[in-house]
Amino acid sequence: MILGALAIVAAAIMLGFSTIHSDAPHAHRALSGILAAAGASLLWGTMYIPYRKAYISGMNPLSFVTVFTIGELGTCFALVLAFDGGTSAAVFHSPETKHLLFWLFLGGFAWVIGDLFQQFATKYLGIGRAIPLSNTNQLWGLAWGALVFGELAHSDWPHRLLVLFGSLVMIAGAVAVSTAVATEREHTSTNSALLRECSRYGLDYGRVLAALSGSSHTNPNDSRDRRGWWDYAILTVAAGTFVYLGLNARVPALTMDFAWVWILAAVLGATVLVAGGRLWKTTRFS
């Protein structure tokens, strides 16, 4: 587990340094950018506190991601109002930004789908396994950057070798983490934590244990499992927002290799269908 996680971190650093080019406009600040990214990762690490609290009680990842996303949108909205001119901010009125919002929201939608898979992995595998594995998404970022946008087209061989070896090391680290088997002591400590949390918050231990094992499926006769009106309200508002923004969107002028766009999109789509189908069959997204 530890060696695999360290390999993924080392690979991420290698991929980071592979983007440094002496002829880039801000090449002299590349190290500052890497340090800023490292600082961001330390702050993001605090997310695992609510992760742990939520899933040790058997919380559904769909609920967690919904609250998480609404919180992020609300925070960004409040920051715009506080620091970017309030209701007069350019994002609300500028014709130059209005047609871009759809693509930003679409990127957020793709992020949420990926985050849902990460949350289910965190619930059923634990933070120590799921988070290192999900951070291999850097390989997908590399694929899009190199193959679709041609960001490495003019790189020299040292930079390309860094990308190649960084990718191989990350894959090796992911294999190491994914093949690490939980010991009996780990299962015992998890069970002790479940008992402690259920006792503290008055939770049903059997129900929580079933939820963590993926065997707790929705029961239409249980009032606790019925959909509330707010579920449909959230879906309606979200769909309406996308329709409104889509009507005002324009295709951005980006230079892309569309052959690779379709290839990567097909691979990602197939992955979502296969992984989502397996998850539904096993857990009913519980």
Stockholm file with secondary structure:
# STOCKHOLM 1.0

chainA/1-286         MILGALAIVAAAIMLGFSTIHSDAPHAHRALSGILAAAGASLLWGTMYIPYRKAYISGMNPLSFVTVFTIGELGTCFALVLAFDGGTSAAVFHSPETKHLLFWLFLGGFAWVIGDLFQQFATKYLGIGRAIPLSNTNQLWGLAWGALVFGELAHSDWPHRLLVLFGSLVMIAGAVAVSTAVATEREHTSTNSALLRECSRYGLDYGRVLAALSGSSHTNPNDSRDRRGWWDYAILTVAAGTFVYLGLNARVPALTMDFAWVWILAAVLGATVLVAGGRLWKTTRFS
#=GR chainA/1-286 SS CHHHHHHHHHHHHHHHHTTCCTTSTTGGGHHHHHHHHHHHHHHHGGGHHHHHHHHTTTCCHHHHHHHHHHHHHHHHHHHHHHHSCGGGCHHHHCHHHHTTHHHHHHHHHHHHHHHHHHHHHHHHHCHHHHHHHHTTHHHHHHHIIIIISCTTTTCCHHHHHHHHHHHHHHHHHHHHHHTCCCCHHHHHHHHHHHHHHHHHHTCCHHHHHHHHHTCCCCCTTCGGGSCCHHHHHHHHHHHHHHHHHHHTCCCCCCCCCHHHHHHHHHHHHHHHHHHHHHHHHHHTTC
#=GC SS_cons         CHHHHHHHHHHHHHHHHTTCCTTSTTGGGHHHHHHHHHHHHHHHGGGHHHHHHHHTTTCCHHHHHHHHHHHHHHHHHHHHHHHSCGGGCHHHHCHHHHTTHHHHHHHHHHHHHHHHHHHHHHHHHCHHHHHHHHTTHHHHHHHIIIIISCTTTTCCHHHHHHHHHHHHHHHHHHHHHHTCCCCHHHHHHHHHHHHHHHHHHTCCHHHHHHHHHTCCCCCTTCGGGSCCHHHHHHHHHHHHHHHHHHHTCCCCCCCCCHHHHHHHHHHHHHHHHHHHHHHHHHHTTC
//
